[in-house]
Amino acid sequence: MTMSAPTDDVPVAARRSLRERRRDDTLDEIAGLAIDLFGRRGFDEVTVEEIAEAVGISARTFFRYFPSKDDVLLHEFERVHRRLIRAFLQRPPHEGAVVALRNAYVESSSVTDESRPKALTYGRVQLQTAALNARLIGSQTLFSIELIELVAERMRVDRSSDVRPEVITLAMSSVAAAMFRRWVADGGVGSPSDVIGASLDLLIDGLEHTDASRTTKPRPEPNTRSSR
């Protein structure tokens, strides 16, 4: 019979990676159950103790993973962002920054029929929890900076002297966020990627038309003076 190697023989990096994956799984489990409770009863009505009981842990253990209830929603917000970053980094090199970011938003916002209720519940809780807006805006600002840097890298420009990466990122992220909120408000029909993709296409087409109009040579004004 083949015996598995003792834990001590596993490289430290591999053990750390395993610990991190287990911690991430636990974070996702806690957040998923907490968001379900928030959706059914309201964010303010759910206590940490009730979340812990639903997960099967103590309140003390809950605080080892999340400093507060707010951080549960912030964790989900960060998880969605990381999904977007991974999708953007995996886009093929031949795609320009605009197309790559558009496709990354579509990929990362796509939900299956099974995961749609969770995404809808999270969106509803986020919209109804006004007290979290300031923290969510702060987190979004930090995430936007990271994404702007990646867009600048794909464009091979320096974002400190070229505003295009920032303009592209902020414009597309604003549209994507607004369309996710609209998807939630409309009852979560289909996948949010449908309305996000279509709206980003409208934005991209508009930007292209703007570029075309700016590069078209102006027509000379007609000569209204009478000849002498």
N, C-alpha and C positions, 0 to 999 in steps of 0.2 A: 504494500500500500504506500502511495506517495504521500509524504507529509508536506504540508505547506511550510514555507519559511517562517521563522519566528519574527515577530514584529520588530525586534531589534535589528534584524538583518535588512529591513526595508530602508532605503535611503531616506534621510531626514526630509529632503524636499518632497518626496512622494508621500510621506506620512503627513506633512503639513498640507499638501494639496488635498489629501483625503479628509483631513480635519476641516479644511475650508469648505469642501463640498458638503460635508455633513452639516456644518453650521448654516450654509446657504439653504440647504433643504429644510432645516428647522425654521429658519427665518421665513421661508416661503410658506411653510405649513401654518405657522402662527398667523402670518399676515392674511392668508386665505380664509382661515376660520374667523379671524377678527373682522375682516371686511364683510363677510357673510352676516355676522351679527350686526354690524353697523347698518347694513342694508335693510335688515328686517326690523330693527328697533330704533335706529337713529344713533349717530355717533355719540352724542352727549348722554344717551341713556345707558350705554354699555360701560361696565366697569372693567378695570384690569383683572379683577378677581374672576369675573365671568368669562373673560377671554381665556385666562389660564385654566379654568375648569373645563372649558370646551376642548382645549388642546390636550388636557391631561397632565398639566404641570402646575407648579406652585406659582403664586404671584412673584415670589422672590426670583424664581427661575425666569419668568417673563422679563423682569427688569435686567437680567443678564444679557438679553437679546435686544430689548427695546427700552430706551430711557423713559418713554411715555407712549400714550395712545397715538399721539400725533405722528410719532416716528414710524408707526405701522404704515400709514398712508405715504409717508415720505419714502419708505423702503420700496413700496410698490411703484412710486413715481420714478425712483432711481432704477428699479429693475427694468421698467419700460425704456428708459433712456439708454441703459446698457445694451438692450436688445437693438436699439436703433444704431448705436455705435458699431456693434459687431456687424450688422447688416451693411453699413456704409463701408467698413474696412474690407468686406468680402466682395464688394462690387468689382467687376473686371476692370483692368487698367485702361481699356479703350474708352470707357465712359467718362465724359466730362463731369466736373463737380456738380453741376446742376442736375444732370440726368441721374448721376449716382445717388445724390441725396434724395431725389424724387423716388427712385426705386427702393431705396433703403426705408423711406417712410412707409411706402406701400407694403413692403415685406414685413416690417416690424409691427405694423398696425393690423395685419391680417389676423383674424380670429376664426377658429373652427366653430361649428355648431355647439360643440361641447364646452368650449371655453368662453363663448359669447356671454352667457349670463354673468360670469365673474367680471368680465370687462365692463359690462353695463352697470353692474352693481358698484364697482369701483368708481366709475364715472359719476354716477348719481351721488355717491357719498362725497366725492371731491367737490362737486358743485354745491352741495348742501352744507358744507362745513366751511363757512365764511372765515372762521377764526384761523384757519390754516393758510389762508391766502398769502399772507406775508412770508411765511416760511417756504411755501411752494414757489413763490416768485424768486426768493433768494436762491433756492436750489436750482431753479430753471436758469437763472443768470450764470451760475457756475457751470452748469452743463452746456449752456450755449457757448461759453468761452472755449470749452474743450472741443465742441463740434466745429467752431469757427477755425480753430487751429488745424483740424483735420481737413477741412475744406481748402484752407490755404495751402496745405501740403499737396493736395491733389492738383491744385491749380499751379503749384510751383511758384508761389509768390510770397512776399513778406507781408503779413497782415498789418504790421505796424505802419507800412507806407502805402498799402493798397486796401481800400475800403470794400472792394467787391466781395471777399469772403464773408465779411460781417453782414453786408446787405443781403446777400444770397441766403445765408443761414437764418437771419432774423426774419426775413420775409417768409421763407418757406416754413419755418417752425411756427410762426404765428398763424399761418393758414392751416397747417396741420392740427394745431391745438384747437383752433376755432371750429374746425370741421369735426373733430372728435366730440367737442361739446354739443355740436348740432346733432350728431349721431345719437348721443345720449338723450338729448331733449326730444328727439323724434321717436324714441322707444327702442332704439338699438336694432333696427331692421337690417338684416344682412350683416356684412362685415364693415367696420369703420374704414378699412382700406379702400373700399369702393368710392366713398364720397371724398376721402382724403386724396386718392389718386386723381380723380376727376378735377378736383379743385386745384391741385398743384399743376395739372396740365393747363388749366385756365391761366394760372399765374405765369407759368413758363411762356405760354403763347403771348401773353401780354407783354412780357419783358422782351421777347424777340421782336414784336411789332414796334416796341419803343426803340430798340436798337436800330431797326430798319429805318424808322422815321428820322432818327438822328443822323444817320449816315447818308441819307438822301440829300443830294445837293439842292440848295434852295433855288427856286425858280427866280429869274430876274424880274424885277418889277416892270410892268409895261411902261413904255415911254409916253407920257400923257402930254408932253410939250408939243405944241404945234411947230412944224418945220417952217423955217424962214427962208 
